Every structure is written in C-alpha cells, then in structure tokens.
Amino acid sequence: MAPISLLSLSLSLLTLTPPSLASAIRQGAANPPKIPYGPNGTGAGESQAQLYAPQPALLTTEWTASVGSDPSKHWAQHPRPQLKRDDKWWQSLNGIWRYQNAHFASSAWLNMDLESITPEVKVGGVEGYDGGADGGVIEEKETLIPSCIESGFSGLAETNVTGMYFKRTLEIPDEWVNETGRRVLIHFEAVDYEAMIHVNDHKLGHNVGGYFRFTVDATNALKKGKGKNELQVLVRDPTDELGSYTPHGKQTRTPSHIFYTPCTGIWQSVWMESVPGDNYISDLDVAADMGGKSNQVTMTVHSNSNATTPVKVSILEGGTEVATHDGSSNQEFSFQVPDPKLWSPDSPTLYNISVTMSDDQITSYTGFRTVSKGIVNGIQRPLLNGKFVFQFGPLDQGYWPDGIYLPPTEEAMLYDLDLIKSLGMNMVRKHIKVEPQLYYHACDKLGLLVIQDMPSMRPAASSANDFPTPLQQAEFERQLSVMVQQFKHHPSIVTWVIYNEGWGQTHDDGNYPEFHITDTIRALDPTRLIDSVTGWFDHGAGDFHDNHHYASPQCGTPWHSSPNTPYDPNRIGFQGEFGGVGHVPDAKKLALNPSLWPDPAAVATIPETYELATDLDAYNYRTHVLLGELRDQVERYACSGAVYTQTTDVEGEVNGLVTYDRRVVRVNVTQWKSDIQDLYDAAEKRVS
C-alpha cells in the first residue's frame, strides 16, 4: 500500500479523531444511542452514588495503604512541569468522581459513533444495552481518579468493561470568576482509550489514544457566577477485543505470562487551569544543543490564537538569569547561552525557563545536550555530547500490582528509578508504554537516559500475519507522532522505538512501513536517534541493529540466532533485550508466596521464564556470568549498549531485579554495581 504521511495528520493539542479513523474503529450506527443514567443521576447535579472504598489489591506494595485515605491528595502534583503557570491558576480535579458501567455489549460499542452520543437520561431500551446486573438501572458508584477501573484503588475492580461514564462537579475558584476575560481549560493527561468530554451537557471534545494528553476549553459551557458545573466523560476502551486494532502495548483481556491486566478509564491526572482571554501560551517547543551549535536554544512559543505576539524568554541557572531573548510567538527563534553546563547521566544539569507573552507567563526547563551517532575507531556508535556513552539499563514495563498502569504514589514511582540509578545503570527502556510527564521529569533530574517505545498494536499479529488495515496503520502513525511531539522536550529521552518484535508491524510483500515512519519521525524530531525495529523483522531501517536474545547477549557480534538478522556494521550494534533470569522467592511455598501475583493462571506460566534459578546465590551467579559475557562483547565486538530484562516482576513473570510488590530485592547490589562499572570501563577502552 502507499504510505500515508504522518505530516498530513492532525497534531493539535486536542487529539481529534481523523474522519477516516471513525470507519476504522466502528462501522457506524444509524441511530446512535444516548448514554443511560441511573435513577440518581440527572446529568446536572449530585447523585447518591455508592460511596468510595478501596478494594483489596491482589498483591500490595509498601505504598498501597496510603492510597484513598485522603483522595484530595491523590497525585496532587502539578502534572506538567514543562508548562506551568502560577499555582493560583491551576486546580487538580483528581479525587472522588462518579462512575457508571454502561453495560453495553462489546459489539454495539465497537459499532457506535461516540461523537453522536449525548449525556441525556435514558435507561434501557437501547440496541446493544444488556440492562446491567440490576435489570435496567445503571448503578452509579464513586471512584478515585486517576486510576484504572480494574485496580483496587479505583474502588471498582471491574474487568472487561468496554463503555463507561465518569462524572464530577466543578466549582470554579472565586479568583477565576472575578477576573474578567479569562478562560477555563480542562486538561486530561491520559484516558484509555477513547473519550468524549461534556460540561453541563455541552460537547467539548473527542480524543482517541490511551497514552496522550488533551485539553478542552470549558469557558462557554460553564454556568455564570458561582454555580456548580457538571463534567462528564464518556469512555470506550476495546483493548484487544476481536475487531479492534489499537496501540495498547501489553494490555490484554486474557492475561498470560508476558501480557498483562489492562488499564481502562481515566488513568492519569485531570486538572483545570485559568488562562488569559483570547491569547495564551498553549505549548512550548524547546531544544537546547551544545558545542556544534554554539550552545544554542531553539524555541517556538505556541499560542492558541496563532497570532504573532512579542515574547520574552529568560534562562536561569538556579535563581540567576544567564540569558534572555526577545522573539515572537508561533515563530521559531534561536539564541545562545554562554558556557552552559551540559546534561548527562553523570551531571544532569537543568536550566529553568521563564516565558512571558502579554498577560501570560509560564515556567519550564531544559537541559543542554546533543544526541547523535558517529564512527569511533571504525565502529558506529551512539554519541552523547559528542562522546560515545555505553548505555545500560533495564526493560521497564511500568506495571504495579495495586495500581496496574499507575504507580500508587509519586514516591513509589521514584523508588523504581532510584533503584535503577543506585545500581549504576544510566538508562531505562520504557517498554511499549508511555508514562505520565512526571516520570520523564524525574529521569531528567536523575540523569537517566530513556529509550522510549511506541505502544504496540496487536502483539500476536506478527506471528499470525494479522496486519493493520491502511486506516489502522495511519492511526498508529498519528499516535506515534503525537508521542514524539508531546515528549520530545525531555532531555532524558534519547531514542524513539517504533516497533517491538514485529508486533503490529506489516512485513508482507516487501511492504516495510518502518522506512517511511523513520523518515517522518526524523523530520518531526531530528535531535534524537531512532530504533525502527527492536528485535525481529529488521529490514535495515533506522539507526540501530537491535538484537533480542535470552538469556545470553548477542550484541554486535559475528553470530546471531533466528529470527534476529546478522549484525549490520552500518548501524549501531545494540542488545535490546537479554537476561531475564527468574527466581521464585520461596519455591516451596509457590501457591502461598506473599510476593507472587496470586492468580493461579499466572503462577502456572512461571515455568515459561527464560531461565529459573533455585535461589538467590544461583540467580546472582548466573546474572554475573551474563554480564561478563556482555562485557566480553563490548571488549571484542561492536556492542554499544544493552537492556536487561527487567526492572520488576509483572504478574506471571518472575525475572525482575525486584519482585512485583517491590519487597524482595534479588540483586546483589555490590556485585551488580561492579559488573556494570566493568561494562563502562570496557567501552571506555574501545575509544581511548
């Protein structure tokens, strides 16, 4: 098929559904139904919902008990540190919401035009509506937002739900009401998978894609004065239902070993913000380079009006201004910063940014660093600030036993990253999942390089030759471009990954979409490297030749195992996955082990682990041997980096550096730090 250009697809702040996508995800209903309410919900006010109470987690962490004790403090941090106004102009909407399982048959929801549904009262009598467990009344329950509805945190612990409805009241702060001419925006950091937003029954926006932020302007829908307003969010999430073909990573409704419990609903923060009337800063593009571009900052200040307006930019180190520049909004401009300290894993220096445009002012930050590739002593290498830096870190799934996709707290999220950094690792591969912005902000501050995967379509498709249609392919590419646009300002992210092991990757009849996708992503973001195919079905695209092999590595070596291809010296030799040594904390108590996911089906898949060590001595001996093999390959061949599987156990997988509950640390920290330092030392000798 002819490639569909990403550049022709929308990259707006509100990720609107392309018209062609509607037919790709549904056949269309002649008379789409209205969303039914329960007897207590009128669509305009309060209801007597079942009160919120956390449900027991199948497996807890040290942070589980703190979630839900004070819902007002649930992920209450400002969620976008790269575009922040004064604290008086934003308010978290996280906390207790109201929820209804729409109880529609899956086939009906797949065929429904979500944009045509209105939040009006209608109970039963709708095609595809099964009446619910109570024979026609849609029960309303309180839930905690953000959360996955499958998690205990949500207070719901519901599974296999395709359609659902979330509501809460909005009370606009007095200061916002009294300031004339300001507008009220509502921001959603991520809703999985498709969302329709209403305020007071006014439709405000429609978003497709479960990992990316979007914004609606609620100003004209709000009641005048200090009245209460109703925010209504209709969500559809087919995950991997038959008939759907969406980017959803490792989520599945039938978990098994390396595929896990899905996350449905509003799983990242919701917040509202007051901005100046007709012309405010809507986004900020920032790239700070070093050396070759004379310590240059390249910036575009985007405004909602697209008007050309004077802007003033200040760069600060600590509280000291080190550079200023006057430019215009919606036009790229560049300026120099004298002698900046460079960002790197060893010295993750960040500079604060202040931008003023008329009555609007925001703060942000950046780090000066350059990512490139080049020949070093005859071998193609990844370069950071002009030098070869060997990259080593874990495969990070980003799953939690209590929150599924969402860590229970920011402290919990930081635990994983601190563990990685404390072992001497300088990189993390975020595996076919996209995290909240605060995750990447933490990596920016810690100095962790991030290899960022695009969430895959249909993981089983590569083996079944079940490829996406042209419209489904175009939607995958659109969402990939949105990921790049929304996260490209984080200095920690150094590589984009398009496809993992062929999942959802068309590779028939010479049709290899990774080539034109690579070109498009390179045009969107020329400041990073691209790993077009990590693992199987590598046809030569991108900057890396990326091998997957368990347990031993094959990193830039003159041997390989199928379905990998022989090392390509024109690209960077990289070990995208290896290791995966497993260990059950107490094998004699397998069925009752407190650190195992207590699902018999998951426990039954433990023997599928790549290797299983009987005790921690054996585990640490075996991993020491594998890291020694990797060191030998760094010394002898063209190995430039490697990803060890994996940070934590996940459900039926028991090959983490720590268990799924984070309570058992398997690694011998002293040994691992020494073995990892040996990798860096071996790489340094190759360039000296």
C-alpha positions in Angstrom: 0.0 0.0 0.0 1.1 3.6 -0.4 2.3 5.1 2.8 0.1 7.7 4.5 2.1 10.7 5.6 2.2 11.4 9.3 2.7 15.1 8.5 -0.8 15.2 6.9 -2.4 14.1 10.1 -3.5 16.3 13.0 -1.0 17.2 15.7 -3.3 19.6 17.5 -3.4 19.9 21.3 -6.8 18.2 21.3 -6.1 14.9 19.6 -9.2 14.8 17.4 -10.2 11.7 15.6 -9.4 11.8 11.8 -12.6 11.3 9.8 -11.2 8.2 8.3 -10.5 6.7 11.7 -14.2 6.6 12.5 -14.8 3.9 10.0 -11.6 2.1 11.1 -12.8 1.5 14.7 -16.5 1.2 14.1 -19.0 0.6 11.3 -21.3 3.5 12.4 -24.7 3.3 13.8 -27.7 4.8 12.0 -29.3 6.0 15.3 -26.6 6.1 17.9 -27.9 5.6 21.5 -27.8 8.1 24.3 -25.9 7.2 27.4 -28.1 5.9 30.1 -28.1 7.3 33.6 -29.1 5.7 36.8 -32.1 6.9 38.7 -30.0 9.1 40.9 -28.1 10.9 38.0 -29.8 13.7 36.2 -26.8 14.9 34.2 -26.8 18.2 36.0 -26.3 17.7 39.7 -25.3 15.5 42.6 -26.4 11.8 42.8 -26.5 9.3 45.6 -23.7 7.1 44.3 -22.3 4.1 46.1 -19.6 5.5 48.4 -15.9 5.1 47.5 -13.9 2.5 49.3 -10.6 1.0 48.0 -11.0 -2.7 47.1 -8.3 -5.1 48.2 -5.3 -5.4 45.9 -4.4 -8.9 44.8 -0.8 -8.0 45.8 0.1 -4.9 47.8 3.2 -2.7 47.9 4.6 -0.5 50.7 2.5 2.4 49.3 -0.9 0.6 48.9 -2.3 1.6 52.2 -1.8 5.3 51.6 -3.9 5.5 48.5 -7.5 6.6 49.1 -7.0 7.7 52.7 -7.2 11.3 51.5 -8.5 11.4 48.0 -7.7 15.1 47.7 -4.0 14.3 47.8 -4.1 11.6 45.2 -1.5 12.5 42.6 -2.0 16.2 43.5 1.3 17.4 42.0 1.2 19.7 39.0 1.3 17.2 36.2 3.2 19.2 33.5 6.4 20.8 34.9 7.4 21.9 31.4 4.4 24.2 31.1 3.5 25.6 34.5 1.7 28.8 35.5 1.4 30.3 38.9 -0.2 28.0 41.5 -3.3 30.2 41.8 -4.2 29.5 38.2 -4.5 25.7 38.3 -6.5 23.2 40.3 -6.3 19.4 40.5 -9.5 17.6 39.6 -8.2 14.3 41.0 -10.1 12.7 43.8 -13.6 11.2 44.0 -15.7 11.1 40.8 -18.8 9.2 40.0 -18.8 6.2 37.6 -21.2 4.1 35.7 -20.5 0.9 33.8 -22.6 1.5 30.6 -23.3 -2.3 30.3 -23.3 -2.2 26.5 -22.5 -5.4 24.6 -19.0 -5.1 23.1 -20.1 -5.4 19.5 -22.5 -2.5 20.0 -19.8 -0.3 21.4 -17.4 -1.1 18.6 -20.1 0.0 16.1 -21.1 3.1 17.9 -20.3 6.7 16.9 -19.1 8.1 20.2 -19.3 11.7 19.0 -23.0 11.4 18.4 -23.8 10.2 22.0 -25.3 12.8 24.3 -25.4 12.7 28.1 -29.2 12.6 28.4 -31.3 10.4 30.6 -32.3 7.1 29.0 -32.4 3.8 30.8 -32.7 0.6 28.8 -34.5 0.2 25.5 -31.3 0.8 23.6 -29.9 -1.5 21.0 -26.9 -3.3 22.5 -27.8 -2.4 26.1 -27.9 -5.5 28.3 -29.7 -3.9 31.2 -26.9 -4.4 33.7 -27.0 -6.7 36.7 -30.0 -4.9 38.2 -32.3 -5.3 35.3 -32.2 -1.9 33.7 -30.8 0.6 36.3 -27.3 1.8 35.7 -25.8 1.8 39.2 -23.7 4.8 40.0 -20.6 4.4 42.2 -17.9 6.6 43.5 -14.4 6.1 42.2 -11.0 7.5 42.7 -9.4 9.4 39.7 -6.9 8.8 38.4 -7.0 5.0 38.4 -7.5 2.0 36.2 -11.0 0.7 36.8 -9.5 -2.8 37.1 -7.5 -1.8 40.1 -8.5 -1.9 43.7 -7.5 1.8 44.0 -10.5 2.7 41.8 -12.9 1.2 44.3 -14.4 -0.7 41.4 -12.1 -3.6 40.5 -14.2 -4.2 37.3 -12.9 -6.1 34.3 -13.8 -6.5 30.7 -15.7 -3.2 30.5 -15.8 -1.5 27.1 -18.0 1.5 27.8 -18.2 3.7 30.9 -19.1 7.1 32.1 -17.4 9.4 34.6 -18.8 12.5 36.2 -17.9 15.1 38.8 -19.0 18.6 39.8 -16.8 21.6 39.1 -16.6 24.7 41.3 -14.7 27.5 39.7 -12.4 29.4 42.2 -13.6 32.9 43.1 -10.4 34.5 41.8 -11.0 32.9 38.4 -14.7 34.1 38.3 -13.8 37.6 39.4 -11.0 38.0 36.7 -12.8 39.1 33.6 -11.8 37.8 30.2 -10.0 34.7 31.4 -10.8 31.2 30.0 -11.0 27.9 31.8 -9.3 24.9 30.3 -9.7 21.3 31.4 -6.7 19.0 30.9 -6.6 15.2 30.7 -3.2 13.7 30.9 -4.4 10.3 29.6 -7.7 8.4 29.2 -7.6 4.9 27.8 -8.8 4.6 25.1 -11.3 6.9 23.5 -13.1 9.8 25.4 -15.9 12.2 24.7 -16.0 15.3 27.0 -19.1 17.2 28.0 -19.6 20.1 30.5 -23.2 20.8 31.5 -24.3 18.6 28.6 -22.3 20.7 26.1 -19.9 18.6 23.9 -16.4 20.0 24.2 -14.1 17.5 22.6 -13.3 13.9 21.5 -9.9 12.2 21.9 -8.5 8.9 20.6 -5.4 7.3 22.1 -4.8 6.0 25.6 -1.4 7.5 26.4 -1.5 11.2 25.5 -2.7 14.4 26.9 -5.5 16.5 25.5 -7.3 19.7 26.5 -10.8 21.2 26.1 -11.9 24.8 26.6 -14.9 24.7 29.0 -15.4 28.5 29.2 -18.6 28.8 27.2 -20.2 25.8 28.8 -19.8 26.9 32.3 -22.7 28.4 34.3 -22.4 32.1 35.1 -21.3 33.1 38.5 -20.5 30.6 41.2 -22.9 27.7 40.3 -21.9 24.1 40.3 -21.0 22.6 36.9 -21.0 19.0 35.8 -18.0 17.5 34.0 -19.0 14.3 32.1 -16.5 11.9 30.4 -17.7 9.1 28.2 -15.0 6.4 27.7 -14.7 3.5 25.3 -11.8 1.0 25.6 -11.9 -2.1 23.5 -8.3 -3.1 24.4 -7.7 -6.2 22.4 -11.3 -7.2 21.7 -11.8 -9.0 18.4 -12.5 -6.4 15.8 -10.2 -3.7 17.4 -6.7 -3.0 16.3 -5.3 -0.2 18.5 -2.0 0.8 20.2 -2.3 -0.7 23.6 1.0 -2.3 24.4 0.9 -5.4 26.7 -2.6 -4.9 27.8 -5.0 -7.8 27.2 -8.3 -9.0 28.5 -6.9 -12.5 28.7 -3.6 -12.1 30.7 -0.9 -14.8 30.1 2.7 -14.6 31.1 4.2 -11.6 29.1 0.8 -10.0 28.5 -1.0 -8.4 31.5 -4.1 -7.0 33.0 -5.4 -4.0 31.1 -6.0 -0.4 32.3 -9.3 1.2 31.4 -10.5 4.7 32.0 -9.0 8.0 33.3 -5.7 6.7 34.5 -3.7 9.9 34.6 -4.4 13.3 36.2 -7.2 15.6 35.3 -6.9 19.3 36.2 -8.3 22.7 35.2 -6.5 25.9 34.5 -7.3 29.6 34.1 -5.6 31.3 31.2 -5.7 34.9 29.8 -8.6 35.5 27.5 -8.0 35.4 23.8 -4.3 34.8 23.5 -2.4 32.5 25.8 0.7 30.2 25.6 -0.6 26.8 24.6 2.6 24.9 24.1 6.4 25.3 24.1 8.9 23.6 21.8 12.4 23.7 23.3 15.7 22.1 22.2 19.0 23.1 23.8 22.1 22.0 21.9 25.8 22.1 22.8 29.1 22.7 21.1 28.3 22.2 17.4 25.5 24.7 17.5 27.3 27.1 19.9 25.2 26.3 22.9 22.1 27.2 21.2 18.5 27.2 22.4 15.9 26.8 19.7 12.4 27.6 20.8 8.8 28.1 19.5 6.2 29.6 21.8 2.8 28.4 20.6 -0.3 30.4 21.3 -3.9 29.3 21.0 -4.7 32.3 18.7 -1.8 31.6 16.3 -1.2 35.4 16.3 2.3 36.9 16.2 2.8 38.3 19.6 6.1 39.5 21.3 7.5 37.1 23.8 10.3 37.5 26.3 12.4 34.4 27.4 14.7 34.1 30.3 17.1 31.2 31.0 18.0 30.7 34.7 20.6 28.6 36.5 19.3 28.2 39.9 17.8 31.7 40.5 20.3 33.6 38.4 19.4 34.8 34.9 22.1 33.7 32.4 20.5 34.6 29.1 17.5 36.5 27.7 15.9 36.8 24.3 13.0 38.6 22.7 11.1 36.8 20.0 7.6 36.3 18.5 5.1 33.6 19.3 4.3 30.9 16.7 7.7 31.5 15.0 10.9 29.5 15.7 13.8 31.5 17.1 17.2 30.7 18.4 19.7 32.3 20.8 22.9 31.4 22.7 23.6 30.7 26.3 27.2 31.3 27.3 29.1 28.3 28.6 26.2 26.1 29.8 26.8 23.1 31.9 25.9 20.0 29.8 23.3 17.5 30.8 24.5 13.9 31.1 23.8 10.9 33.3 26.8 11.9 35.4 25.8 15.6 35.6 22.1 16.1 34.9 22.1 19.9 35.0 18.8 21.5 34.2 18.1 25.2 33.4 14.8 26.9 34.3 13.0 28.9 31.6 10.6 31.8 32.0 8.4 32.9 29.1 6.2 36.0 29.1 3.7 36.8 26.4 1.4 39.8 27.1 -0.5 38.9 30.3 0.6 35.2 30.3 3.7 33.8 31.9 4.8 30.2 32.2 7.8 28.4 33.5 9.6 25.4 32.0 13.1 23.9 31.9 15.6 22.3 29.6 19.0 20.6 29.6 21.9 21.2 27.2 22.8 18.0 25.4 23.3 16.7 21.9 22.4 13.1 20.8 24.0 11.9 17.6 25.8 8.9 16.1 29.3 8.6 14.6 32.2 6.4 13.7 34.5 5.8 16.7 37.6 3.7 15.9 35.9 2.2 13.0 32.6 1.3 14.7 29.2 3.1 14.5 28.4 4.4 18.0 25.7 6.4 19.8 27.1 9.7 20.9 26.0 12.0 23.8 27.6 15.4 23.7 29.9 14.2 21.0 31.2 11.2 23.0 30.4 7.5 23.0 28.5 6.7 26.1 27.7 3.0 26.6 24.0 2.7 27.6 23.0 0.1 30.1 19.7 -0.3 31.9 16.6 -2.4 32.4 13.5 -3.2 30.4 10.8 -1.3 32.4 7.2 -2.4 31.9 5.7 0.3 34.2 3.2 -2.1 35.9 2.1 -2.2 39.5 0.2 -4.9 41.4 -2.0 -2.4 43.1 -2.4 0.4 40.5 -1.7 -1.7 37.3 -0.6 1.2 34.9 -0.5 3.9 37.6 2.0 3.8 40.5 0.3 4.2 43.8 2.2 7.4 44.6 5.0 9.6 43.2 7.2 8.1 45.9 6.6 4.6 44.6 7.4 5.8 41.0 10.7 7.3 42.2 11.6 4.1 44.1 12.0 2.2 40.8 14.0 5.0 39.2 16.2 5.4 42.3 16.8 1.6 42.3 17.9 1.7 38.7 20.2 4.7 39.3 21.7 3.2 42.5 22.9 0.1 40.7 25.0 2.3 38.4 22.7 2.0 35.4 22.5 5.1 33.2 19.4 4.2 31.0 15.9 2.8 31.1 14.0 1.3 28.2 10.3 2.3 28.7 8.7 -0.8 27.2 5.7 -0.3 24.9 4.0 2.1 27.4 4.1 5.9 27.9 4.3 7.2 31.4 3.0 10.4 33.0 5.1 13.5 32.3 6.3 13.4 36.0 8.1 10.2 35.2 10.2 11.8 32.5 10.7 14.9 34.7 12.2 12.5 37.3 14.5 11.0 34.7 15.6 14.4 33.6 16.6 15.3 37.2 18.2 11.9 38.0 20.2 11.7 34.7 18.6 8.5 33.3 18.7 8.1 29.6 15.3 7.0 28.3 14.7 4.7 25.3 11.0 5.3 24.6 8.9 2.7 22.9 5.7 3.4 21.0 2.9 1.2 22.4 2.4 -1.7 20.0 -0.7 -2.8 18.2 -1.9 -6.4 18.5 1.2 -8.2 20.0 0.2 -11.5 18.5 -0.2 -10.1 15.0 3.4 -10.7 13.7 3.1 -14.5 14.1 -0.4 -14.6 12.7 0.2 -12.3 9.7 -2.7 -10.3 11.0 -1.7 -6.9 9.8 -3.4 -3.5 10.3 -5.6 -2.0 7.6 -4.3 1.2 5.9 -6.6 3.3 8.2 -5.4 1.4 11.3 -1.8 1.9 10.2 -2.4 5.6 9.7 -3.9 5.9 13.2 -0.8 4.1 14.7 1.4 6.5 12.9 -0.6 9.5 14.0 -0.4 8.5 17.7 3.3 7.8 17.3 3.7 11.4 16.0 1.7 12.7 19.0 4.0 10.8 21.4 7.1 12.4 19.8 5.5 15.9 19.8 4.4 15.7 23.4 7.5 14.2 24.9 10.4 15.5 22.8 11.2 18.3 25.2 12.6 15.9 27.8 16.4 15.9 27.7 16.4 12.3 29.1 14.7 10.8 26.1 17.5 9.9 23.6 15.9 7.3 21.3 12.4 6.6 19.9 11.4 2.9 19.2 8.8 2.3 16.5 8.2 -1.5 16.5 8.9 -4.2 19.1 9.5 -7.8 17.8 7.1 -7.3 14.8 4.0 -6.6 17.0 1.5 -4.9 14.7 4.3 -4.4 12.1 3.3 -5.1 8.5 6.1 -7.1 6.7 4.5 -8.8 3.8 5.2 -8.4 0.0 8.1 -6.0 0.7 5.9 -3.5 2.4 8.0 -2.3 5.3 6.4 0.8 6.8 9.2 1.4 9.3 11.2 3.1 6.5 8.7 6.0 5.8 7.8 6.2 9.5 11.5 6.6 10.4 11.8 9.5 7.9 8.7 11.1 9.2 9.8 10.9 12.9 13.3 12.2 11.9 11.6 15.2 10.4 9.5 15.8 13.5 12.5 15.4 15.8 16.0 15.5 14.3 17.5 15.7 17.8 17.3 12.0 18.7 18.1 8.6 17.3 15.5 6.1 16.1 15.4 2.4 16.8 13.0 1.5 14.0 12.7 -2.2 14.8 13.9 -3.7 18.1 14.1 -7.5 17.8 12.6 -9.3 14.9 11.7 -8.3 11.3 14.6 -5.9 10.9 14.9 -4.8 7.2 17.6 -2.2 7.7 15.7 0.9 8.8 16.8 3.3 11.5 20.0 3.9 13.5 20.3 0.6 15.3 20.8 -3.0 14.6 19.0 -4.3 17.7 19.2 -7.9 18.8 16.9 -9.8 21.2 18.2 -13.0 22.7 17.7 -14.8 26.0 19.5 -15.4 28.2 22.9 -14.7 26.7 23.5 -11.5 24.7 24.5 -11.3 21.0 25.4 -7.6 20.9 27.2 -6.5 17.8 28.7 -10.0 17.5 29.6 -12.0 14.4 26.9 -14.6 15.3 23.2 -14.4 15.8 20.1 -16.6 16.3 16.9 -16.5 14.2 14.7 -14.5 14.0 17.4 -11.9 14.5 19.4 -10.9 11.5 23.2 -10.7 11.2 24.9 -7.6 12.7 24.8 -4.7 10.4 28.0 -2.6 10.7 26.4 0.4 9.1 24.2 0.8 12.2 24.7 0.8 16.0 25.1 -2.7 17.5 22.7 -2.9 20.4 21.2 -5.6 22.7 17.6 -4.5 23.0 16.7 -7.4 25.4 18.7 -10.2 27.2 19.0 -11.8 30.6 15.5 -12.5 32.0 16.8 -14.8 34.7 14.0 -15.7 37.0 13.7 -16.7 40.7 10.7 -17.6 42.9 11.4 -16.1 46.4 10.3 -19.3 48.1 9.6 -22.1 45.6 8.5 -24.4 48.4 5.5 -22.1 49.1 4.7 -21.3 45.5 0.9 -21.3 45.9 1.1 -19.0 49.0 4.1 -16.9 48.2 3.5 -13.4 49.5 5.4 -11.7 46.8 3.8 -13.6 43.8 0.8 -12.4 41.8 -1.9 -14.7 43.4 -3.5 -15.8 40.2 -3.3 -19.5 39.5 -3.1 -18.9 35.8 -0.2 -16.5 36.2 1.6 -18.9 38.6 1.1 -21.7 36.0 3.1 -19.7 33.5 6.2 -19.3 35.7 8.0 -22.3 34.0 7.9 -20.2 30.8 10.5 -17.9 32.3 13.7 -17.9 30.1 15.8 -19.3 33.0 14.8 -20.1 36.6 17.3 -20.0 39.4 16.5 -22.1 42.5 17.9 -19.5 45.0 19.5 -16.0 45.1 23.0 -17.3 45.1 22.3 -19.1 41.8 20.4 -16.0 40.5 23.3 -13.7 41.2 25.9 -16.1 39.9 24.0 -16.6 36.6 23.5 -12.8 36.1 27.1 -12.2 36.9 28.1 -14.7 34.1 25.7 -13.0 31.7 27.0 -9.5 32.4 30.5 -10.9 32.0 29.5 -12.2 28.5 28.2 -8.8 27.7 31.5 -7.2 28.9 33.4 -9.5 26.6 31.3 -8.5 23.7 31.9 -4.8 24.5 35.6 -5.5 24.5 35.8 -7.6 21.4 33.0 -6.6 19.1 30.6 -3.7 18.3 28.3 -3.7 21.3 27.2 -0.1 22.2 24.5 -0.7 24.8 22.2 -3.3 26.3 18.8 -3.7 28.0 18.5 -6.2 30.8 15.1 -7.8 31.4 13.7 -6.4 33.7 13.1 -3.9 36.5 10.4 -5.8 38.3 8.3 -9.0 38.2 5.0 -8.5 36.4 2.1 -10.8 37.1 3.3 -14.2 35.8 6.8 -13.1 35.1 9.4 -13.6 37.9 12.5 -12.2 36.3 12.7 -8.7 37.9 15.6 -7.1 39.7 12.9 -6.9 42.4 9.6 -8.7 43.0 6.3 -7.3 41.7 5.5 -5.9 45.2 9.0 -4.3 45.4 9.6 -6.1 48.7 12.3 -8.5 47.7 15.4 -7.2 46.0 17.1 -10.1 44.2 20.2 -8.4 43.0 23.5 -8.4 45.0 23.9 -4.7 44.8 27.7 -4.7 45.3 28.2 -7.3 42.6 25.9 -5.7 40.1 27.5 -2.3 40.6 30.9 -3.8 40.0 29.7 -5.7 36.9 28.0 -2.7 35.4 31.1 -0.5 36.0 33.1 -3.1 34.2 30.9 -2.5 31.1 31.6 1.2 31.2 35.3 0.6 31.6 35.4 -1.8 28.7 33.6 0.7 26.5 36.0 3.5 27.5 39.0 1.4 26.5 37.5 1.0 23.0 37.7 4.7 22.4 41.0 5.5 24.1 
